[in-house]
Amino acid sequence: MSSVSEIQAEIEKLSAADQRRLADWLEEMQADAWDAQIEEDIKAGRLDHLIAQAEADIAAGRTKPLDEVLDNE
């Protein structure tokens, strides 16, 4: 198996187009892994307290519409 430094050296040898393709692939792989982790956390109940807090904030009127928040930037 190659070390990270060996892989980095090989990546530097790639064309700019191939580096971009590799970066896109890596980004997609990381996004898929993040989605899987979130799904696992939801199923395991690790996010229940955050969901409950969000629901309580909505019920108490402590939220703003997303459009309003985004327009204020």
N, CA, C and O atoms as CSV, one atom per row, in Angstrom:
chain,resi,resn,atom,element,x,y,z
A,1,MET,N,N,0.849,-1.184,0.000
A,1,MET,CA,C,0.000,0.000,0.000
A,1,MET,C,C,0.885,1.234,0.000
A,1,MET,O,O,1.928,1.262,0.652
A,2,SER,N,N,0.467,2.236,-0.723
A,2,SER,CA,C,1.220,3.484,-0.822
A,2,SER,C,C,0.979,4.362,0.395
A,2,SER,O,O,-0.093,4.336,1.000
A,3,SER,N,N,1.978,5.122,0.733
A,3,SER,CA,C,1.823,6.082,1.820
A,3,SER,C,C,1.142,7.333,1.281
A,3,SER,O,O,1.071,7.536,0.069
A,4,VAL,N,N,0.651,8.157,2.171
A,4,VAL,CA,C,-0.003,9.395,1.765
A,4,VAL,C,C,0.967,10.268,0.980
A,4,VAL,O,O,0.588,10.856,-0.033
A,5,SER,N,N,2.186,10.357,1.426
A,5,SER,CA,C,3.154,11.193,0.712
A,5,SER,C,C,3.412,10.659,-0.700
A,5,SER,O,O,3.600,11.449,-1.626
A,6,GLU,N,N,3.423,9.343,-0.880
A,6,GLU,CA,C,3.589,8.765,-2.220
A,6,GLU,C,C,2.378,9.080,-3.100
A,6,GLU,O,O,2.520,9.405,-4.279
A,7,ILE,N,N,1.205,8.980,-2.516
A,7,ILE,CA,C,-0.022,9.289,-3.266
A,7,ILE,C,C,-0.028,10.766,-3.655
A,7,ILE,O,O,-0.373,11.115,-4.784
A,8,GLN,N,N,0.355,11.627,-2.717
A,8,GLN,CA,C,0.405,13.058,-3.019
A,8,GLN,C,C,1.380,13.345,-4.159
A,8,GLN,O,O,1.081,14.148,-5.043
A,9,ALA,N,N,2.523,12.704,-4.144
A,9,ALA,CA,C,3.513,12.908,-5.208
A,9,ALA,C,C,2.948,12.479,-6.560
A,9,ALA,O,O,3.180,13.144,-7.569
A,10,GLU,N,N,2.217,11.382,-6.582
A,10,GLU,CA,C,1.616,10.920,-7.832
A,10,GLU,C,C,0.519,11.871,-8.297
A,10,GLU,O,O,0.387,12.124,-9.495
A,11,ILE,N,N,-0.262,12.395,-7.371
A,11,ILE,CA,C,-1.322,13.344,-7.732
A,11,ILE,C,C,-0.730,14.587,-8.370
A,11,ILE,O,O,-1.288,15.134,-9.321
A,12,GLU,N,N,0.401,15.028,-7.844
A,12,GLU,CA,C,1.057,16.220,-8.400
A,12,GLU,C,C,1.488,15.993,-9.848
A,12,GLU,O,O,1.644,16.956,-10.599
A,13,LYS,N,N,1.680,14.756,-10.245
A,13,LYS,CA,C,2.089,14.433,-11.616
A,13,LYS,C,C,0.907,14.434,-12.585
A,13,LYS,O,O,1.106,14.455,-13.799
A,14,LEU,N,N,-0.304,14.412,-12.066
A,14,LEU,CA,C,-1.490,14.378,-12.919
A,14,LEU,C,C,-1.690,15.719,-13.620
A,14,LEU,O,O,-1.228,16.758,-13.148
A,15,SER,N,N,-2.377,15.674,-14.739
A,15,SER,CA,C,-2.753,16.912,-15.419
A,15,SER,C,C,-3.762,17.660,-14.556
A,15,SER,O,O,-4.366,17.088,-13.648
A,16,ALA,N,N,-3.932,18.919,-14.844
A,16,ALA,CA,C,-4.901,19.725,-14.090
A,16,ALA,C,C,-6.306,19.135,-14.208
A,16,ALA,O,O,-7.061,19.116,-13.236
A,17,ALA,N,N,-6.648,18.659,-15.393
A,17,ALA,CA,C,-7.972,18.067,-15.605
A,17,ALA,C,C,-8.152,16.803,-14.767
A,17,ALA,O,O,-9.208,16.598,-14.168
A,18,ASP,N,N,-7.127,15.960,-14.726
A,18,ASP,CA,C,-7.216,14.736,-13.926
A,18,ASP,C,C,-7.222,15.048,-12.435
A,18,ASP,O,O,-7.885,14.354,-11.664
A,19,GLN,N,N,-6.497,16.076,-12.019
A,19,GLN,CA,C,-6.540,16.485,-10.614
A,19,GLN,C,C,-7.942,16.948,-10.245
A,19,GLN,O,O,-8.423,16.640,-9.155
A,20,ARG,N,N,-8.604,17.681,-11.134
A,20,ARG,CA,C,-9.972,18.151,-10.881
A,20,ARG,C,C,-10.931,16.971,-10.792
A,20,ARG,O,O,-11.795,16.930,-9.917
A,21,ARG,N,N,-10.774,15.999,-11.714
A,21,ARG,CA,C,-11.631,14.806,-11.663
A,21,ARG,C,C,-11.429,14.053,-10.355
A,21,ARG,O,O,-12.394,13.585,-9.750
A,22,LEU,N,N,-10.185,13.935,-9.919
A,22,LEU,CA,C,-9.890,13.264,-8.664
A,22,LEU,C,C,-10.498,14.030,-7.488
A,22,LEU,O,O,-11.076,13.429,-6.583
A,23,ALA,N,N,-10.366,15.348,-7.506
A,23,ALA,CA,C,-10.927,16.170,-6.437
A,23,ALA,C,C,-12.446,16.033,-6.385
A,23,ALA,O,O,-13.029,15.940,-5.305
A,24,ASP,N,N,-13.085,16.022,-7.551
A,24,ASP,CA,C,-14.539,15.851,-7.605
A,24,ASP,C,C,-14.947,14.501,-7.037
A,24,ASP,O,O,-15.910,14.404,-6.276
A,25,TRP,N,N,-14.209,13.459,-7.412
A,25,TRP,CA,C,-14.504,12.115,-6.911
A,25,TRP,C,C,-14.336,12.057,-5.401
A,25,TRP,O,O,-15.180,11.489,-4.707
A,26,LEU,N,N,-13.258,12.635,-4.882
A,26,LEU,CA,C,-13.004,12.621,-3.450
A,26,LEU,C,C,-14.087,13.390,-2.699
A,26,LEU,O,O,-14.543,12.954,-1.642
A,27,GLU,N,N,-14.495,14.526,-3.242
A,27,GLU,CA,C,-15.552,15.317,-2.614
A,27,GLU,C,C,-16.859,14.525,-2.557
A,27,GLU,O,O,-17.553,14.540,-1.540
A,28,GLU,N,N,-17.189,13.841,-3.640
A,28,GLU,CA,C,-18.411,13.035,-3.675
A,28,GLU,C,C,-18.328,11.875,-2.678
A,28,GLU,O,O,-19.298,11.574,-1.982
A,29,MET,N,N,-17.167,11.233,-2.616
A,29,MET,CA,C,-16.985,10.128,-1.677
A,29,MET,C,C,-17.152,10.612,-0.233
A,29,MET,O,O,-17.789,9.937,0.574
A,30,GLN,N,N,-16.585,11.773,0.094
A,30,GLN,CA,C,-16.696,12.314,1.439
A,30,GLN,C,C,-18.136,12.716,1.747
A,30,GLN,O,O,-18.610,12.514,2.865
A,31,ALA,N,N,-18.829,13.279,0.770
A,31,ALA,CA,C,-20.227,13.656,0.973
A,31,ALA,C,C,-21.089,12.426,1.233
A,31,ALA,O,O,-21.966,12.446,2.097
A,32,ASP,N,N,-20.836,11.358,0.484
A,32,ASP,CA,C,-21.580,10.110,0.694
A,32,ASP,C,C,-21.315,9.541,2.082
A,32,ASP,O,O,-22.229,9.048,2.741
A,33,ALA,N,N,-20.066,9.610,2.521
A,33,ALA,CA,C,-19.718,9.111,3.856
A,33,ALA,C,C,-20.397,9.955,4.933
A,33,ALA,O,O,-20.874,9.418,5.933
A,34,TRP,N,N,-20.443,11.264,4.733
A,34,TRP,CA,C,-21.102,12.161,5.694
A,34,TRP,C,C,-22.599,11.840,5.756
A,34,TRP,O,O,-23.174,11.751,6.841
A,35,ASP,N,N,-23.222,11.668,4.590
A,35,ASP,CA,C,-24.650,11.328,4.559
A,35,ASP,C,C,-24.911,10.022,5.297
A,35,ASP,O,O,-25.881,9.917,6.048
A,36,ALA,N,N,-24.061,9.035,5.091
A,36,ALA,CA,C,-24.224,7.743,5.763
A,36,ALA,C,C,-24.081,7.898,7.275
A,36,ALA,O,O,-24.814,7.263,8.034
A,37,GLN,N,N,-23.145,8.736,7.718
A,37,GLN,CA,C,-22.957,8.959,9.151
A,37,GLN,C,C,-24.171,9.653,9.764
A,37,GLN,O,O,-24.621,9.277,10.846
A,38,ILE,N,N,-24.698,10.659,9.079
A,38,ILE,CA,C,-25.886,11.353,9.572
A,38,ILE,C,C,-27.057,10.377,9.670
A,38,ILE,O,O,-27.784,10.366,10.664
A,39,GLU,N,N,-27.235,9.560,8.636
A,39,GLU,CA,C,-28.316,8.579,8.650
A,39,GLU,C,C,-28.158,7.614,9.827
A,39,GLU,O,O,-29.134,7.289,10.504
A,40,GLU,N,N,-26.945,7.164,10.064
A,40,GLU,CA,C,-26.679,6.262,11.187
A,40,GLU,C,C,-26.983,6.960,12.519
A,40,GLU,O,O,-27.584,6.365,13.414
A,41,ASP,N,N,-26.569,8.206,12.639
A,41,ASP,CA,C,-26.820,8.961,13.873
A,41,ASP,C,C,-28.314,9.152,14.122
A,41,ASP,O,O,-28.775,9.061,15.260
A,42,ILE,N,N,-29.068,9.416,13.052
A,42,ILE,CA,C,-30.510,9.586,13.196
A,42,ILE,C,C,-31.146,8.280,13.659
A,42,ILE,O,O,-31.948,8.273,14.593
A,43,LYS,N,N,-30.787,7.173,13.005
A,43,LYS,CA,C,-31.351,5.873,13.366
A,43,LYS,C,C,-31.009,5.482,14.800
A,43,LYS,O,O,-31.805,4.835,15.481
A,44,ALA,N,N,-29.816,5.880,15.256
A,44,ALA,CA,C,-29.376,5.532,16.608
A,44,ALA,C,C,-29.930,6.489,17.660
A,44,ALA,O,O,-29.738,6.276,18.857
A,45,GLY,N,N,-30.617,7.545,17.216
A,45,GLY,CA,C,-31.206,8.489,18.165
A,45,GLY,C,C,-30.240,9.544,18.682
A,45,GLY,O,O,-30.575,10.290,19.603
A,46,ARG,N,N,-29.053,9.616,18.106
A,46,ARG,CA,C,-28.053,10.574,18.593
A,46,ARG,C,C,-28.403,12.024,18.282
A,46,ARG,O,O,-27.801,12.943,18.838
A,47,LEU,N,N,-29.368,12.233,17.400
A,47,LEU,CA,C,-29.763,13.599,17.055
A,47,LEU,C,C,-31.131,13.972,17.614
A,47,LEU,O,O,-31.640,15.061,17.346
A,48,ASP,N,N,-31.717,13.081,18.379
A,48,ASP,CA,C,-33.060,13.323,18.920
A,48,ASP,C,C,-33.132,14.605,19.731
A,48,ASP,O,O,-34.114,15.342,19.638
A,49,HIS,N,N,-32.103,14.880,20.528
A,49,HIS,CA,C,-32.140,16.092,21.358
A,49,HIS,C,C,-32.097,17.359,20.505
A,49,HIS,O,O,-32.693,18.371,20.872
A,50,LEU,N,N,-31.400,17.310,19.376
A,50,LEU,CA,C,-31.358,18.467,18.484
A,50,LEU,C,C,-32.703,18.666,17.784
A,50,LEU,O,O,-33.161,19.796,17.615
A,51,ILE,N,N,-33.321,17.575,17.385
A,51,ILE,CA,C,-34.635,17.646,16.752
A,51,ILE,C,C,-35.661,18.193,17.743
A,51,ILE,O,O,-36.481,19.040,17.389
A,52,ALA,N,N,-35.615,17.713,18.972
A,52,ALA,CA,C,-36.546,18.185,20.005
A,52,ALA,C,C,-36.350,19.680,20.271
A,52,ALA,O,O,-37.324,20.412,20.440
A,53,GLN,N,N,-35.102,20.130,20.309
A,53,GLN,CA,C,-34.829,21.548,20.541
A,53,GLN,C,C,-35.355,22.392,19.386
A,53,GLN,O,O,-35.947,23.449,19.605
A,54,ALA,N,N,-35.143,21.932,18.169
A,54,ALA,CA,C,-35.643,22.659,17.000
A,54,ALA,C,C,-37.165,22.738,17.020
A,54,ALA,O,O,-37.737,23.789,16.728
A,55,GLU,N,N,-37.817,21.642,17.361
A,55,GLU,CA,C,-39.280,21.644,17.442
A,55,GLU,C,C,-39.761,22.586,18.529
A,55,GLU,O,O,-40.759,23.282,18.344
A,56,ALA,N,N,-39.070,22.619,19.661
A,56,ALA,CA,C,-39.438,23.531,20.749
A,56,ALA,C,C,-39.248,24.984,20.326
A,56,ALA,O,O,-40.083,25.833,20.639
A,57,ASP,N,N,-38.168,25.276,19.623
A,57,ASP,CA,C,-37.920,26.640,19.144
A,57,ASP,C,C,-38.998,27.078,18.154
A,57,ASP,O,O,-39.450,28.222,18.193
A,58,ILE,N,N,-39.406,26.177,17.272
A,58,ILE,CA,C,-40.466,26.486,16.307
A,58,ILE,C,C,-41.768,26.756,17.048
A,58,ILE,O,O,-42.451,27.739,16.764
A,59,ALA,N,N,-42.116,25.894,17.993
A,59,ALA,CA,C,-43.358,26.047,18.741
A,59,ALA,C,C,-43.381,27.346,19.543
A,59,ALA,O,O,-44.438,27.956,19.707
A,60,ALA,N,N,-42.219,27.771,20.044
A,60,ALA,CA,C,-42.139,28.985,20.854
A,60,ALA,C,C,-41.956,30.245,20.007
A,60,ALA,O,O,-41.878,31.349,20.545
A,61,GLY,N,N,-41.889,30.083,18.695
A,61,GLY,CA,C,-41.745,31.238,17.818
A,61,GLY,C,C,-40.352,31.840,17.817
A,61,GLY,O,O,-40.188,33.020,17.507
A,62,ARG,N,N,-39.359,31.056,18.155
A,62,ARG,CA,C,-37.985,31.553,18.200
A,62,ARG,C,C,-37.227,31.295,16.891
A,62,ARG,O,O,-36.002,31.175,16.897
A,63,THR,N,N,-37.938,31.212,15.797
A,63,THR,CA,C,-37.299,30.960,14.511
A,63,THR,C,C,-37.717,32.038,13.508
A,63,THR,O,O,-38.689,32.765,13.716
A,64,LYS,N,N,-36.957,32.118,12.420
A,64,LYS,CA,C,-37.275,33.023,11.316
A,64,LYS,C,C,-37.332,32.201,10.038
A,64,LYS,O,O,-36.673,31.166,9.939
A,65,PRO,N,N,-38.095,32.640,9.079
A,65,PRO,CA,C,-38.089,31.947,7.784
A,65,PRO,C,C,-36.695,32.026,7.161
A,65,PRO,O,O,-36.014,33.043,7.289
A,66,LEU,N,N,-36.282,30.982,6.502
A,66,LEU,CA,C,-34.953,30.924,5.910
A,66,LEU,C,C,-34.736,32.064,4.914
A,66,LEU,O,O,-33.649,32.640,4.863
A,67,ASP,N,N,-35.762,32.394,4.123
A,67,ASP,CA,C,-35.624,33.482,3.162
A,67,ASP,C,C,-35.278,34.790,3.865
A,67,ASP,O,O,-34.476,35.578,3.363
A,68,GLU,N,N,-35.879,35.018,5.016
A,68,GLU,CA,C,-35.603,36.233,5.764
A,68,GLU,C,C,-34.162,36.266,6.260
A,68,GLU,O,O,-33.515,37.313,6.220
A,69,VAL,N,N,-33.671,35.153,6.715
A,69,VAL,CA,C,-32.291,35.073,7.198
A,69,VAL,C,C,-31.318,35.285,6.041
A,69,VAL,O,O,-30.347,36.029,6.178
A,70,LEU,N,N,-31.568,34.642,4.913
A,70,LEU,CA,C,-30.680,34.747,3.760
A,70,LEU,C,C,-30.674,36.141,3.149
A,70,LEU,O,O,-29.651,36.595,2.637
A,71,ASP,N,N,-31.818,36.819,3.201
A,71,ASP,CA,C,-31.901,38.181,2.654
A,71,ASP,C,C,-31.142,39.179,3.487
A,71,ASP,O,O,-30.811,40.257,2.993
A,72,ASN,N,N,-30.848,38.857,4.755
A,72,ASN,CA,C,-30.167,39.784,5.659
A,72,ASN,C,C,-28.669,39.730,5.525
A,72,ASN,O,O,-27.971,40.463,6.226
A,73,GLU,N,N,-28.140,38.885,4.647
A,73,GLU,CA,C,-26.680,38.767,4.509
A,73,GLU,C,C,-26.116,39.848,3.653
A,73,GLU,O,O,-24.906,39.895,3.435
